[in-house]
Amino acid sequence: MTKCIMYQIDQLIINQYNCQSRISTALLQKIETTIGNTNKQQYINNQKKYQKQNLKMPGSISDTTCSTPENDTVERIIKNDTVRYVRKGYGLFFAIVIFLSFFYFGPILLKAVWPLYLSLGEPKYIIFFAQFLFPSFMYALANLIMWSIYVSEIPFFERYRIWPEKQWPWQKDPVAWRAKLRQTLKNIFINQFVVAPAMAAFELFVTGSKCQYSLESFPDHITIIKQITFMMIVEDFFFYWGHRALHTPYLYQLIHKTHHEYYNAISICAEYAHPIEFAVANVLTTSAGYLILGSSVHMSTFILWLGIRVFETIDGHCGYEFSWSPYRLLPLSGSSEYHNYHHSHNVGVYGSFFTYLDTIFKTNKDYFAYKARKERNEKAKIESREFSKAKIDPNELNEKLSSLSKLQEQKSQ
């Protein structure tokens, strides 16, 4: 009841009167006569606090993490992307450091070991094994990292949980979780060591791989960045339409429903999917840019891209919204929460790296409306706690809401 009262008062006094950095004498008098001197000072303090944080009082929906339900103009998109960067806080600095370190040291280290890589055998066989063994290794490594975060429950990481109020599957029902884990591992094994090798073999031995692989043709940093950016855009485009097609009633029941067995997404479910989905919506979309580039791309660039893609899908399914995630540096990028909403609500939000296709085709409006409600409720809780500290009687305030409504009517006349 208190939260409802606080929210209505915030709406009537703060939003409707549109307080600026200075609260007018007339407004102070209206607040004073309506809710008393003690509560007036509490409103002043809260108003100053929210203005200092560059936020609006509860009831506003324009400051959501990624965007707003009216994310339909270039100006709003730019503004909301700016808000997203600001809200990363110090995490933005570490995200930049991770991003720059990967693209600077990654190619250097890979070039240093490339002669050893080529000495392992016939190049085409090396390419064949690299296309599925390297992603599988990265997937296992990323899941080991996330598993250590899950079980340790360190407060530093736990503050980034998307759903802290919900239990992980192994906490909710350990017996059911062990059975589900065995099923998941079996599915992932089939996808990674049967489906992926079959597709790699077809690409290499049937269509013929055209990529470069010699040490002499090893690309420079700029070329690697440009080609990975291209592969990222191509992957996101095909993934969006493939993913959206999988949500048609027939294909969802036949194929995609497997992946959505995880209502509260965790890292290991990132590649838990029907083999057909894994082949078409995962492997093929990831390889599309590489295949289009053909002979102009080096195998080392493709290996770096595979590492990026694997860690991105782990990041999107892990259940944590880490502020230092380098993937969220990308303009118009989504977030772990963005994809987590897709799992929990099973509606819209079909992109992988970016949100622009969801925005253009309005398949993320439900998410932004949900995010707006969530932030509004969180701000209302903050206000409720502040007023509780001031020992405000909710019953007394409830009686005076009618007076506030009359003030609003007078203002509109």
Protein Blocks (a to p, Z undefined) as FASTA:
>chain_A
ZZmmmmmmmmmmmmmnopafbdcfklmmmmmmmnojklmmmmmmmmmmmmmnopacehia
klcfklcfklcbfklmmmmmmmmmmmnmmmlmmmmmmmmmmmmmmmmmmmmmmmmmmmnm
cfklmmmmmmmmmmmmmmmmmmmmmmmmmmnopaklmmmpfblmbccfklmmmmlmmmmm
mmmmmmmmmmmmmmmmmmmmmmmmmnopabdfbfklpccfklmmmmmmmmmmmmmmmmmm
mmmmmmgmklmmmmmmmmmmpmbacfklmmgccfklmmmmmmmmmmmmmmmnmmmpcfkl
mmmmmmmmmmmmmmmmnopacfklmklmpghiacfklmmmmmmnopgjibfkbmklmmmn
opammmmmmmmmmmmmmmmmmmmmmmmmnopafklmmmmmmmmmmmmmmmmZZ
